[in-house]
Amino acid sequence: MKLVWFRNDLRLADNPALRHACAGDEPVAALFIVSPTQWRQHKMAPIRQRFMLAQVDELGRELAALGIPLHLLRVETFAEAPAALASLCRELGVTQLYANQAVEIDEQRRDHAVSAALAEQAVSSHWFNGCCVLPPGRVLTGSGEMFKVFTPFSRAWLKALDEEGFVIHRAPTPRGEPLPWQPLAERDFVDAALGELTADPRWPVGEVEALRRLNIFLEQAVLDYGETRDFPAIAGTSVLSPYLAAGIISPRQCVAALQQRLGYRPQSKAQPGFVWLNELIWREFYRHLLVLIPTLSMNRPFKPETAALPWSWDPDAFAAWCEGRTGYPIVDAAMRCLNTTGWMHNRLRMIVASFLTKDLHIHWRLGEDYFMSRLIDGDLAANNGGWQWAAGTGADAAPYFRVFNPTTQGQRFDPQGEFIRTWVTELADIPAAYVHQPHDWLRLKGLQDYPAPMVDHAVARVRAIEMFRSLEK
């Protein structure tokens, strides 16, 4: 018996572990492990847990239709996984385990412990690259080190992809008679606190849905992506991040679909489609960094010297940021959107992260954790990479000179205030000319519902730059 262990790769198509396990005639079973305590320790958002478990339910039905049973285990923490897996393998008569590699350090340590425990009972473990187009460690500098800056990594990644290409693994064919599947809602091993284990209507699960979104984006928006992607009031992005984070669709499928749509693989900004491909390469960059620099999974900065920065931990200022009470409309709209929907547009993520770290001077770790606790697409590699980029502690060429002005960012990327008025109800009726700096207009109208700016951006910017310059002394 072969056992396929599903994690953040909840799909049938382009799943190398599943595909290799299904080679030959030996019986195949599947496994998913629920780890509620560990998920809470990793700040996994409840909306993300529900989305993932709704996809597990969908996956279980699809596997059952192929004659492959999906077993479910509950272990509170990763430390319990080796013994639980060893017991299941003995019970089922498993001789081989198949899984796609994790990039996070806790997950890697768990997987090493599982391999060792299974080896003691003669069960071999087989690991595959299922989360990246090119496996971590493939794209290195001439001296064999990981790239510290994105642009040269991007060039080397494109060159390596041209040299090697990639394969899309087909979904397996039926391996026997269809099997019954008991929905997760009828089982008692999932925390009741999560509520109904059904997908949010804004985020339907399933590989068909992920591919539908991908195809609509490629047909309608990819050619204009470079011009529209930064405007949150415009549907200019693929909105695939939750599906990529849960592994409902793979990055290889995205690259292959882009090539098919364009008839070529774009190589530079001058070619249509490159800007979106470059975003996929950013995703690769952060995942490769997480594997090759494990301390990034341990709350440590990419640039070690920035650990000495005098960050603030002010709980009241942090709460105002979390709740969208900063007095800066684009920041408040973005945070309220996140708190309501579990998702935030990428431009807004950069704006609010810059505001927390460069205007409030609050430690990026607090923002990183808060995002993970709210985002449906929470992913350690991308989230950590984005926060450290914004904070000036991460992989970037000129970190501390970049301090976003929240007012001008709002004026540039939400010029009419459509997004702001959607989420900041106190400003719903304000004219567009005043929406980004509303306080004088509100005072004239005698309206006091919206808070005053909690900091002076010009002063805060100078302080942020001084913080970093002090490291050079």
C-alpha positions as CSV (number, residue, x, y, z in Angstrom):
1,M,0.0,0.0,0.0
2,K,1.2,3.5,-0.9
3,L,0.0,6.5,1.2
4,V,-0.1,10.1,-0.2
5,W,0.1,12.7,2.5
6,F,-1.7,15.9,1.4
7,R,-0.8,19.2,3.0
8,N,-0.8,22.6,1.2
9,D,-1.3,20.8,-2.1
10,L,-5.0,20.0,-2.1
11,R,-5.4,19.1,-5.7
12,L,-5.4,16.2,-8.1
13,A,-3.8,17.8,-11.1
14,D,-0.1,18.7,-11.2
15,N,0.4,16.9,-7.9
16,P,3.8,15.1,-8.3
17,A,3.4,13.1,-5.0
18,L,0.0,11.8,-6.0
19,R,1.1,11.2,-9.6
20,H,4.1,9.1,-8.6
21,A,2.2,7.2,-6.0
22,C,-0.4,6.2,-8.6
23,A,2.3,4.8,-10.9
24,G,1.8,1.0,-11.0
25,D,-1.0,-1.2,-9.7
26,E,-0.3,-1.1,-6.0
27,P,-3.2,0.2,-3.9
28,V,-3.1,3.9,-3.0
29,A,-4.6,5.7,0.0
30,A,-4.5,9.3,1.0
31,L,-4.1,11.3,4.2
32,F,-4.8,14.7,5.6
33,I,-3.8,15.7,9.1
34,V,-5.7,18.3,11.1
35,S,-3.5,20.1,13.7
36,P,-5.6,22.7,15.5
37,T,-3.2,23.6,18.3
38,Q,-0.3,23.9,15.8
39,W,-2.4,26.0,13.5
40,R,-3.3,28.4,16.3
41,Q,0.4,28.6,17.3
42,H,1.1,29.5,13.6
43,K,-1.6,32.2,13.8
44,M,-3.6,30.5,11.0
45,A,-6.7,32.6,10.3
46,P,-10.1,30.8,11.0
47,I,-11.2,31.8,7.5
48,R,-8.2,30.1,6.0
49,Q,-8.8,27.0,8.1
50,R,-12.4,26.9,6.9
51,F,-11.4,27.4,3.3
52,M,-8.7,24.7,3.6
53,L,-11.1,22.2,5.2
54,A,-13.8,22.9,2.7
55,Q,-11.3,22.0,0.0
56,V,-10.3,18.8,1.9
57,D,-14.0,17.9,1.8
58,E,-14.0,18.5,-2.0
59,L,-10.7,16.6,-2.4
60,G,-12.1,13.7,-0.4
61,R,-15.1,13.4,-2.7
62,E,-12.9,13.5,-5.8
63,L,-10.5,10.9,-4.5
64,A,-13.3,8.6,-3.4
65,A,-14.7,8.9,-7.0
66,L,-11.3,7.5,-8.2
67,G,-11.4,4.7,-5.7
68,I,-8.8,6.3,-3.4
69,P,-9.8,6.6,0.3
70,L,-8.8,9.8,2.1
71,H,-8.0,9.2,5.8
72,L,-8.2,12.0,8.3
73,L,-6.1,12.2,11.4
74,R,-6.2,14.8,14.2
75,V,-3.0,15.5,16.0
76,E,-2.8,18.7,18.1
77,T,0.8,19.6,17.2
78,F,3.4,18.5,14.7
79,A,5.3,16.7,17.4
80,E,2.6,14.1,17.5
81,A,2.6,13.5,13.7
82,P,5.4,10.8,13.6
83,A,3.8,8.4,16.0
84,A,0.3,9.0,14.5
85,L,1.6,8.4,11.0
86,A,3.5,5.3,12.0
87,S,0.4,3.9,13.7
88,L,-1.7,4.5,10.6
89,C,0.9,3.0,8.3
90,R,0.9,-0.2,10.4
91,E,-2.9,-0.3,10.4
92,L,-3.1,0.1,6.6
93,G,-0.1,-2.0,5.7
94,V,1.7,1.0,4.1
95,T,5.1,0.4,2.7
96,Q,5.7,3.8,1.0
97,L,4.8,7.4,1.9
98,Y,4.6,10.0,-0.8
99,A,4.4,13.8,-0.1
100,N,5.3,17.2,-1.6
101,Q,8.0,19.1,0.3
102,A,7.3,21.9,2.8
103,V,9.3,25.1,2.8
104,E,8.7,26.2,6.4
105,I,11.2,25.1,9.1
106,D,8.6,23.6,11.6
107,E,7.0,21.6,8.8
108,Q,10.5,20.5,7.5
109,R,11.4,19.3,11.0
110,R,8.1,17.4,11.3
111,D,8.7,15.8,7.9
112,H,12.3,14.7,8.9
113,A,10.9,13.2,12.1
114,V,8.2,11.4,10.2
115,S,10.7,9.9,7.7
116,A,12.8,8.7,10.6
117,A,9.9,7.1,12.5
118,L,8.6,5.4,9.3
119,A,12.1,4.1,8.4
120,E,12.1,2.2,11.7
121,Q,9.2,0.1,10.4
122,A,10.6,-0.2,6.9
123,V,8.3,2.4,5.3
124,S,10.2,4.5,2.7
125,S,9.4,8.2,2.3
126,H,9.4,9.9,-1.1
127,W,9.4,13.7,-1.3
128,F,8.7,15.9,-4.3
129,N,8.6,19.6,-5.4
130,G,5.0,20.5,-5.5
131,C,4.9,24.1,-4.4
132,C,7.4,25.8,-6.8
133,V,8.0,25.9,-10.5
134,L,11.7,25.3,-9.9
135,P,12.7,23.6,-6.7
136,P,14.4,25.6,-3.9
137,G,18.2,25.4,-4.3
138,R,18.0,25.3,-8.1
139,V,18.4,29.0,-8.7
140,L,21.7,30.1,-7.1
141,T,24.4,32.7,-7.7
142,G,27.7,31.7,-9.5
143,S,29.2,31.1,-6.1
144,G,26.4,28.7,-5.1
145,E,24.6,31.0,-2.7
146,M,21.0,32.2,-2.6
147,F,20.3,35.5,-4.3
148,K,19.9,38.4,-1.8
149,V,18.0,40.7,-4.2
150,F,15.0,39.9,-6.4
151,T,15.9,41.2,-9.8
152,P,19.0,39.0,-10.4
153,F,17.1,36.1,-9.0
154,S,14.3,36.7,-11.5
155,R,16.7,36.7,-14.4
156,A,18.4,33.5,-13.2
157,W,15.0,31.9,-12.7
158,L,13.9,32.7,-16.2
159,K,17.2,31.3,-17.6
160,A,16.9,28.1,-15.6
161,L,13.3,27.6,-16.7
162,D,14.3,28.0,-20.3
163,E,17.1,25.4,-19.9
164,E,15.0,22.9,-17.9
165,G,11.4,23.5,-18.8
166,F,8.8,21.9,-16.5
167,V,6.2,19.2,-16.6
168,I,2.5,19.4,-15.7
169,H,1.4,16.1,-14.0
170,R,-1.9,14.8,-15.1
171,A,-4.6,13.9,-12.5
172,P,-4.7,10.2,-11.8
173,T,-7.2,7.9,-13.5
174,P,-9.7,5.8,-11.5
175,R,-8.1,3.0,-9.6
176,G,-11.1,1.1,-8.6
177,E,-14.8,1.3,-7.8
178,P,-16.0,4.6,-6.4
179,L,-16.0,4.8,-2.6
180,P,-18.3,6.5,-0.1
181,W,-17.2,9.8,1.4
182,Q,-18.5,11.1,4.7
183,P,-18.6,15.0,4.7
184,L,-16.5,16.7,7.3
185,A,-19.6,18.5,8.7
186,E,-20.7,15.1,9.9
187,R,-17.5,14.3,11.8
188,D,-16.5,15.6,15.2
189,F,-12.7,16.0,14.9
190,V,-12.7,19.6,13.7
191,D,-13.0,22.4,16.3
192,A,-16.5,23.6,16.7
193,A,-15.2,27.2,17.1
194,L,-14.6,27.3,13.4
195,G,-18.3,27.2,12.7
196,E,-19.8,25.8,9.5
197,L,-17.2,23.9,7.4
198,T,-18.4,25.4,4.2
199,A,-16.6,27.7,1.9
200,D,-17.1,31.4,2.0
201,P,-19.3,32.3,-1.0
202,R,-16.7,34.8,-2.0
203,W,-14.2,32.0,-2.2
204,P,-15.7,28.8,-3.7
205,V,-13.4,25.9,-3.4
206,G,-12.4,23.3,-6.0
207,E,-9.9,23.0,-8.8
208,V,-12.5,23.8,-11.4
209,E,-13.1,27.2,-9.7
210,A,-9.4,27.9,-9.5
211,L,-8.9,27.2,-13.2
212,R,-12.0,29.3,-14.0
213,R,-10.6,32.3,-12.2
214,L,-7.2,31.8,-13.9
215,N,-8.8,31.6,-17.4
216,I,-11.0,34.6,-16.8
217,F,-8.0,36.6,-15.7
218,L,-5.9,35.5,-18.6
219,E,-8.6,36.3,-21.1
220,Q,-9.8,39.6,-19.7
221,A,-7.1,41.2,-17.5
222,V,-3.5,39.9,-18.0
223,L,-2.6,42.1,-20.9
224,D,-3.6,45.2,-18.8
225,Y,-2.2,43.9,-15.5
226,G,0.7,46.2,-15.4
227,E,-1.6,49.2,-15.6
228,T,-4.5,48.0,-13.4
229,R,-2.9,45.8,-10.7
230,D,-2.3,48.7,-8.2
231,F,-5.9,50.0,-8.1
232,P,-8.0,48.3,-5.4
233,A,-11.3,49.5,-6.8
234,I,-10.6,47.8,-10.2
235,A,-10.8,44.0,-10.7
236,G,-7.3,44.0,-12.2
237,T,-5.7,41.1,-10.4
238,S,-6.1,37.3,-10.7
239,V,-7.4,36.9,-7.1
240,L,-5.7,33.4,-7.1
241,S,-3.7,33.8,-3.9
242,P,-6.0,31.7,-1.7
243,Y,-6.0,28.9,-4.2
244,L,-2.2,29.0,-4.5
245,A,-1.7,29.1,-0.8
246,A,-3.9,26.0,-0.3
247,G,-2.4,24.3,-3.3
248,I,-5.7,24.1,-5.1
249,I,-3.8,25.3,-8.2
250,S,-0.1,25.1,-8.8
251,P,2.3,27.8,-9.9
252,R,3.3,25.5,-12.8
253,Q,-0.3,25.5,-14.0
254,C,-0.3,29.3,-13.9
255,V,2.9,29.6,-15.9
256,A,1.7,27.0,-18.4
257,A,-1.7,28.7,-18.9
258,L,0.0,32.1,-19.4
259,Q,2.3,30.6,-22.1
260,Q,-0.7,29.0,-23.8
261,R,-2.6,32.3,-23.7
262,L,0.2,34.4,-25.1
263,G,1.9,31.8,-27.3
264,Y,5.2,32.5,-25.7
265,R,6.8,32.9,-22.2
266,P,7.5,36.6,-21.6
267,Q,11.1,37.4,-20.7
268,S,11.1,41.2,-20.0
269,K,8.8,44.1,-19.0
270,A,8.6,45.0,-22.7
271,Q,6.5,41.9,-23.3
272,P,2.8,41.6,-22.4
273,G,2.2,39.2,-19.5
274,F,5.6,39.6,-18.0
275,V,4.4,41.8,-15.0
276,W,2.1,39.0,-13.8
277,L,4.8,36.3,-14.5
278,N,7.2,38.4,-12.4
279,E,4.7,38.3,-9.5
280,L,4.8,34.5,-9.7
281,I,8.6,34.7,-9.6
282,W,8.4,36.9,-6.5
283,R,6.4,34.0,-4.9
284,E,9.2,31.6,-5.9
285,F,11.8,34.0,-4.5
286,Y,10.3,34.1,-1.1
287,R,9.8,30.4,-0.9
288,H,13.3,29.7,-2.0
289,L,14.6,32.2,0.6
290,L,12.5,30.4,3.3
291,V,14.2,27.1,2.6
292,L,17.7,28.3,2.2
293,I,17.6,30.8,5.1
294,P,15.7,28.9,7.8
295,T,16.0,31.8,10.4
296,L,13.3,33.6,8.4
297,S,10.8,31.1,9.8
298,M,12.0,32.0,13.3
299,N,10.9,35.6,13.6
300,R,14.4,36.9,12.6
301,P,15.2,39.6,10.1
302,F,16.8,38.8,6.7
303,K,19.4,41.5,7.5
304,P,20.7,40.5,10.9
305,E,21.9,44.1,11.8
306,T,18.3,45.3,11.7
307,A,17.5,43.2,14.8
308,A,18.9,46.2,16.7
309,L,16.3,48.6,15.4
310,P,14.4,50.3,18.3
311,W,10.9,49.2,17.2
312,S,7.8,50.2,19.2
313,W,5.4,47.7,20.7
314,D,2.8,50.3,21.6
315,P,-0.4,48.3,22.1
316,D,-2.8,51.2,21.7
317,A,-1.2,52.4,18.4
318,F,-1.2,48.8,17.1
319,A,-4.9,48.4,18.0
320,A,-5.8,51.6,16.1
321,W,-4.0,50.2,13.1
322,C,-5.6,46.8,13.3
323,E,-9.1,48.3,13.6
324,G,-8.7,50.9,10.9
325,R,-8.7,54.0,13.2
326,T,-5.5,55.7,12.1
327,G,-7.1,58.8,10.5
328,Y,-5.5,58.0,7.1
329,P,-8.4,56.9,4.9
330,I,-6.6,54.4,2.6
331,V,-5.0,52.7,5.6
332,D,-8.3,52.5,7.4
333,A,-10.2,51.3,4.4
334,A,-7.6,48.5,3.8
335,M,-7.7,47.3,7.4
336,R,-11.4,47.3,7.6
337,C,-11.6,45.3,4.3
338,L,-9.2,42.8,5.7
339,N,-11.1,42.4,9.0
340,T,-14.4,41.9,7.1
341,T,-13.4,39.8,4.1
342,G,-10.1,38.0,5.1
343,W,-8.4,39.4,2.0
344,M,-6.5,42.6,1.0
345,H,-5.3,43.9,-2.3
346,N,-1.5,43.7,-2.7
347,R,-0.9,47.4,-3.1
348,L,-2.9,48.0,0.1
349,R,-0.7,45.4,1.9
350,M,2.3,47.5,1.0
351,I,0.7,50.7,2.1
352,V,-0.5,49.5,5.5
353,A,2.7,47.6,6.2
354,S,4.7,50.7,5.5
355,F,2.4,52.7,7.7
356,L,2.8,50.4,10.6
357,T,6.5,50.1,10.4
358,K,7.6,53.5,9.0
359,D,4.9,55.8,10.4
360,L,4.1,54.1,13.7
361,H,7.6,52.5,14.0
362,I,5.9,49.3,15.3
363,H,7.8,46.0,14.9
364,W,7.0,44.2,11.6
365,R,6.5,40.9,13.5
366,L,3.2,42.3,15.0
367,G,1.9,43.1,11.6
368,E,3.1,39.8,10.1
369,D,1.3,37.9,12.8
370,Y,-1.9,40.0,12.5
371,F,-2.0,39.4,8.7
372,M,-1.6,35.6,9.3
373,S,-4.5,35.7,11.8
374,R,-6.8,37.3,9.3
375,L,-5.8,36.4,5.8
376,I,-7.5,33.6,3.8
377,D,-4.3,33.4,1.7
378,G,-1.9,33.5,4.7
379,D,1.4,32.0,3.6
380,L,4.5,32.3,5.7
381,A,6.9,32.8,2.8
382,A,5.0,35.5,1.0
383,N,3.8,37.2,4.2
384,N,7.2,37.3,5.9
385,G,8.8,38.4,2.6
386,G,6.3,41.2,2.1
387,W,6.5,42.4,5.7
388,Q,10.3,42.4,5.8
389,W,10.4,44.2,2.4
390,A,8.1,46.9,3.7
391,A,9.9,47.2,7.0
392,G,13.3,47.6,5.4
393,T,14.7,44.4,7.1
394,G,14.3,42.1,4.1
395,A,15.8,41.2,0.7
396,D,15.9,44.5,-1.1
397,A,18.5,46.9,-2.6
398,A,17.6,50.2,-0.8
399,P,15.3,49.5,2.1
400,Y,15.0,52.4,4.4
401,F,14.7,55.1,1.8
402,R,11.3,53.7,0.8
403,V,8.6,55.2,3.1
404,F,5.2,55.3,1.5
405,N,3.2,58.4,2.0
406,P,-0.3,57.1,2.8
407,T,-2.1,60.2,1.5
408,T,-0.4,60.3,-1.9
409,Q,-0.6,56.5,-2.2
410,G,-4.4,56.9,-1.8
411,Q,-4.6,59.8,-4.2
412,R,-2.6,57.8,-6.8
413,F,-4.3,54.4,-6.5
414,D,-7.8,55.3,-5.4
415,P,-8.1,58.7,-7.0
416,Q,-11.9,59.0,-6.7
417,G,-12.0,57.4,-3.3
418,E,-14.2,54.5,-4.4
419,F,-12.5,51.9,-2.4
420,I,-12.2,54.3,0.6
421,R,-15.9,55.1,0.7
422,T,-16.8,51.5,0.4
423,W,-15.1,50.6,3.7
424,V,-14.9,53.8,5.7
425,T,-18.5,54.5,6.2
426,E,-17.8,57.8,8.0
427,L,-16.6,59.1,4.6
428,A,-19.3,57.6,2.4
429,D,-20.7,61.0,1.5
430,I,-17.6,63.0,1.2
431,P,-16.7,64.6,-2.1
432,A,-13.8,63.0,-4.0
433,A,-11.8,66.1,-3.8
434,Y,-11.6,65.8,0.0
435,V,-11.6,62.0,0.5
436,H,-7.9,61.6,1.0
437,Q,-7.6,64.5,3.4
438,P,-11.1,64.7,4.9
439,H,-10.6,66.4,8.2
440,D,-11.0,70.0,7.3
441,W,-14.2,69.2,5.3
442,L,-15.5,67.1,8.2
443,R,-14.9,70.0,10.7
444,L,-16.8,72.4,8.4
445,K,-19.7,70.0,8.3
446,G,-19.6,69.5,12.1
447,L,-18.9,65.8,11.6
448,Q,-16.7,64.2,14.2
449,D,-17.0,60.5,13.6
450,Y,-13.7,59.9,11.8
451,P,-10.5,60.0,13.8
452,A,-7.8,62.6,13.4
453,P,-4.5,61.4,11.9
454,M,-2.6,59.6,14.7
455,V,0.8,60.8,13.4
456,D,2.3,63.5,11.2
457,H,3.6,61.5,8.3
458,A,6.4,64.0,7.5
459,V,7.8,63.8,11.0
460,A,7.3,60.0,11.2
461,R,9.2,59.5,7.9
462,V,12.2,61.4,9.2
463,R,12.2,59.3,12.4
464,A,12.0,56.1,10.4
465,I,15.0,57.0,8.3
466,E,17.0,58.1,11.4
467,M,16.3,54.6,12.9
468,F,18.0,52.9,10.0
469,R,20.8,55.4,9.7
470,S,21.6,54.9,13.4
471,L,22.7,51.3,12.5
472,E,25.5,52.7,10.4
473,K,27.1,54.5,13.2
